[in-house]
Amino acid sequence: MPDPLQLPHLLHLLEDDSPMVQDAVLRELASFGDRLEPELSKIDLSPYAGQLDRLQELQRRQRMARLLDEWSDWFDLEDACDRLETALGMVAGYMDPTMREGRLAELLDGLARDFKATGAPQDAYRLARYLFRERGLSGATEDYYNPQHSNLIHVIENGPGIPISLACVYMLVGNRLGLRIEGCNFPGHFLARTVVYNEAFLVDCFNGGKMIPARSFSHARLGHVATGGAAIEMTASVPIIVARVLGNLANSYGILGDKRHRDLMNALLARLRAAFDDEEW
């Protein structure tokens, strides 16, 4: 059990320039787990302002290195939904380090459980209505390029998301209910695709879960986007979906002028592209 009385000493050691000392201090601080913030709040931190800045910077670097090191862990998972959930869970966990491991799975389990409790027929049409009308998951019409709109944990807990993050929630909850819901890599506006009563539908999760019959989609207009041609017929693979999420994040961080995180997302994207052959794309 880590000793809170050692925290001032550990904060002083953060001034040491030795990477070995810094790593040892971070490991010791990490051993506090969820208790670290409450224990720090009990200390007069005014003498440690510089150390706290350094702590935050070291923790940020450590999290970036860990994400890069562990990124390939999901590549060889056999189940497509497991791969998607693991990849997006890693990104969400990095974006919000205060979240405990497994939080995304808990939230998705809760949505599936709550939908079952409604007693509605367990089909993709009712699930779309439940998620995007009754539960309030919705398209982000304000601050569209906020990176958190690509963070599935943030989307589920707060509501707004972009087309692909909302579609991923729909797919992953549907998988828990035994429903086959796929991604459709429509240019400019990601869609979901499913079958209800033997008819194929495209689902616009950004606009209230609107269901568009696939046979008539060539005549539809989706905001400013017209037909997507071959994209309507092709299922988006997990690498394609994750790559599009990372591309969106790199773009969002670039708009914010956050070069560090833009470069991180591009590095993850490069490793992803290098790992999968043409069949995955």
C-alpha positions in Angstrom: 0.0 0.0 0.0 1.6 3.3 -1.1 2.2 5.8 1.8 0.6 9.2 1.3 3.2 10.7 3.6 5.8 10.1 0.8 4.0 12.3 -1.7 6.0 15.5 -0.9 9.2 13.5 -1.3 8.0 12.0 -4.6 7.0 15.5 -5.9 10.5 16.8 -5.1 12.1 13.9 -6.9 10.3 15.0 -10.1 12.9 17.7 -10.4 15.5 15.0 -11.0 16.7 14.9 -14.6 17.4 11.2 -14.6 14.8 9.3 -16.8 15.3 6.3 -14.5 14.3 8.4 -11.4 11.4 9.9 -13.3 10.1 6.5 -14.3 10.4 5.2 -10.8 8.6 8.2 -9.4 5.8 7.8 -11.9 5.4 4.1 -11.1 5.2 4.9 -7.4 2.6 7.6 -8.1 0.6 5.3 -10.3 0.4 2.8 -7.5 -1.9 5.1 -5.7 -4.5 4.5 -8.5 -7.7 6.4 -7.9 -6.4 7.6 -4.6 -3.8 9.9 -6.1 -5.9 12.9 -6.7 -7.7 12.8 -3.3 -4.4 12.4 -1.5 -2.8 15.3 -3.5 -5.7 17.5 -2.5 -4.8 17.0 1.1 -1.4 18.6 0.6 -0.5 22.2 0.3 0.6 22.1 -3.3 1.7 25.7 -3.7 5.4 24.9 -3.3 5.1 22.2 -6.0 3.6 24.1 -8.9 6.5 23.4 -11.1 6.6 19.8 -10.1 2.9 19.3 -10.8 3.4 20.7 -14.3 6.2 18.3 -14.8 4.1 15.5 -13.4 1.3 16.2 -15.9 3.8 16.3 -18.8 5.5 13.1 -17.7 2.1 11.4 -17.3 1.1 12.6 -20.8 4.3 11.3 -22.4 3.9 8.0 -20.5 0.3 7.6 -21.7 1.3 8.3 -25.3 4.1 5.8 -25.2 1.8 3.2 -23.7 -0.9 3.7 -26.3 1.7 3.4 -29.1 3.2 0.3 -27.5 -0.2 -1.4 -26.9 -1.9 -0.3 -30.1 -1.3 -3.5 -32.0 -3.0 -5.6 -29.3 -6.3 -5.6 -31.1 -5.0 -6.4 -34.6 -5.2 -10.1 -34.2 -8.5 -10.4 -32.3 -10.8 -12.8 -34.3 -14.2 -11.2 -33.7 -14.8 -8.0 -35.6 -16.8 -6.3 -32.9 -14.2 -7.2 -30.3 -11.5 -5.6 -32.6 -13.6 -2.5 -33.1 -14.5 -2.1 -29.4 -11.0 -2.7 -28.2 -9.5 -0.2 -30.6 -12.0 2.6 -29.9 -11.8 1.8 -26.2 -8.0 2.3 -26.3 -8.5 5.7 -28.0 -11.2 6.7 -25.6 -9.2 5.6 -22.6 -6.3 7.7 -23.7 -8.5 10.8 -24.3 -9.9 10.6 -20.8 -7.2 9.1 -18.5 -9.5 9.4 -15.5 -11.8 6.7 -16.9 -11.2 3.2 -15.4 -10.4 0.3 -17.7 -13.5 -1.4 -19.0 -15.7 1.7 -18.8 -16.7 1.6 -22.5 -17.9 -2.0 -22.2 -19.9 -1.1 -19.1 -21.6 1.7 -20.9 -22.4 -0.4 -24.0 -23.7 -3.2 -21.7 -25.9 -0.7 -20.0 -27.4 0.6 -23.2 -28.2 -3.0 -24.3 -29.6 -3.9 -20.9 -31.8 -0.7 -20.8 -33.1 -1.3 -24.3 -34.1 -4.9 -23.5 -35.9 -3.5 -20.4 -38.2 -1.4 -22.6 -39.9 -4.6 -23.8 -39.8 -3.3 -27.4 -39.1 -5.8 -30.2 -35.4 -6.5 -30.4 -34.7 -5.3 -33.9 -32.4 -2.8 -35.5 -35.2 -0.3 -36.3 -36.4 -0.1 -32.6 -32.8 0.1 -31.4 -32.1 3.1 -33.6 -35.2 4.9 -32.4 -34.2 4.1 -28.8 -30.6 5.3 -29.0 -31.0 8.3 -31.2 -34.4 9.6 -30.1 -35.3 8.3 -26.6 -31.8 8.1 -25.1 -30.7 11.4 -26.7 -27.6 10.3 -28.6 -27.5 12.9 -31.3 -25.5 14.6 -34.0 -23.1 17.3 -32.8 -24.5 20.4 -34.5 -22.3 22.7 -32.5 -18.6 22.5 -32.0 -18.5 19.7 -34.6 -14.7 19.3 -34.7 -14.4 18.8 -30.9 -12.2 15.7 -30.6 -14.4 14.4 -27.8 -17.1 13.8 -30.4 -15.0 10.9 -31.6 -14.6 9.5 -28.0 -17.3 6.8 -27.6 -17.3 7.1 -23.8 -17.9 10.8 -24.0 -20.5 10.4 -26.7 -22.5 7.8 -24.6 -22.3 9.9 -21.4 -23.0 13.3 -23.0 -25.0 12.7 -26.2 -23.4 14.6 -29.1 -21.3 12.7 -31.6 -20.2 12.7 -35.2 -21.7 10.2 -37.7 -19.1 7.5 -37.3 -18.9 7.6 -33.5 -22.7 7.3 -33.3 -22.8 4.5 -35.8 -20.1 2.6 -33.8 -22.2 2.8 -30.7 -25.2 1.5 -32.7 -23.1 -1.4 -34.1 -21.6 -2.4 -30.8 -24.9 -2.2 -28.8 -26.6 -4.1 -31.6 -23.9 -6.8 -31.4 -24.8 -7.4 -27.8 -28.4 -7.9 -28.8 -27.5 -10.4 -31.6 -28.3 -7.9 -34.3 -26.1 -7.6 -37.4 -25.4 -4.0 -38.0 -22.5 -3.0 -40.2 -20.7 0.1 -41.2 -21.1 1.9 -44.5 -18.1 4.0 -45.5 -20.2 6.6 -47.2 -18.0 9.6 -48.3 -18.3 12.6 -46.0 -21.0 11.1 -43.7 -20.5 7.6 -42.2 -23.7 5.4 -42.1 -24.7 2.1 -40.6 -26.3 -0.6 -42.6 -28.7 -3.3 -41.5 -31.6 -5.6 -42.5 -35.1 -5.2 -41.0 -37.8 -7.7 -42.0 -35.7 -8.9 -45.0 -35.2 -5.4 -46.3 -31.8 -3.6 -46.3 -31.6 -0.2 -44.8 -29.0 2.5 -44.4 -29.1 4.2 -41.0 -28.2 7.8 -40.5 -27.3 7.8 -36.9 -26.4 11.5 -37.0 -29.9 12.5 -37.9 -32.0 10.7 -35.4 -31.4 7.2 -36.7 -33.2 7.8 -39.9 -33.7 4.6 -41.9 -33.3 4.8 -45.6 -34.2 1.8 -47.8 -31.0 0.8 -49.6 -32.9 0.2 -52.9 -34.0 3.9 -53.0 -30.8 5.4 -51.6 -29.6 6.6 -55.0 -32.5 9.0 -55.1 -31.9 10.2 -51.6 -30.0 13.3 -50.4 -28.2 13.2 -47.1 -27.6 16.8 -46.2 -25.2 18.1 -48.8 -24.1 14.6 -49.8 -25.5 12.7 -52.8 -25.1 9.1 -53.7 -22.0 7.2 -52.5 -22.0 4.7 -55.4 -20.1 1.6 -54.5 -19.7 2.6 -50.8 -23.4 1.7 -50.3 -22.8 -1.9 -51.2 -19.5 -2.5 -49.4 -19.2 -3.3 -45.7 -16.6 -1.1 -44.0 -14.0 -3.3 -42.4 -12.8 -2.7 -38.9 -9.5 -1.2 -40.1 -11.4 1.2 -42.4 -13.6 2.3 -39.5 -10.8 2.8 -37.1 -8.7 4.6 -39.7 -11.6 7.0 -40.4 -11.9 7.7 -36.7 -8.2 8.4 -36.4 -8.3 10.6 -39.5 -11.2 12.6 -38.0 -9.2 13.0 -34.7 -6.0 14.1 -36.5 -8.1 16.6 -38.4 -9.8 17.9 -35.2 -6.5 18.2 -33.3 -5.0 20.0 -36.3 -7.8 22.5 -36.4 -7.2 23.1 -32.6 -3.5 23.6 -33.3 -2.6 20.6 -31.1 0.3 19.2 -33.2 1.3 16.7 -30.5 -2.0 14.9 -30.6 -2.5 15.3 -34.3 0.9 13.5 -34.8 -0.1 10.8 -32.3 -3.2 10.0 -34.3 -1.3 10.0 -37.5 1.3 7.6 -36.0 -1.5 5.2 -34.9 -3.0 5.5 -38.4 0.4 4.7 -40.0 0.8 1.6 -37.9 -2.7 0.5 -38.7 -2.2 0.9 -42.4 1.1 -1.0 -42.3 -0.5 -3.9 -40.5 -3.3 -4.8 -42.9 -3.1 -5.9 -46.5 -5.3 -4.6 -49.3 -8.1 -7.1 -48.5 -8.9 -5.3 -45.3 -9.3 -1.9 -47.1 
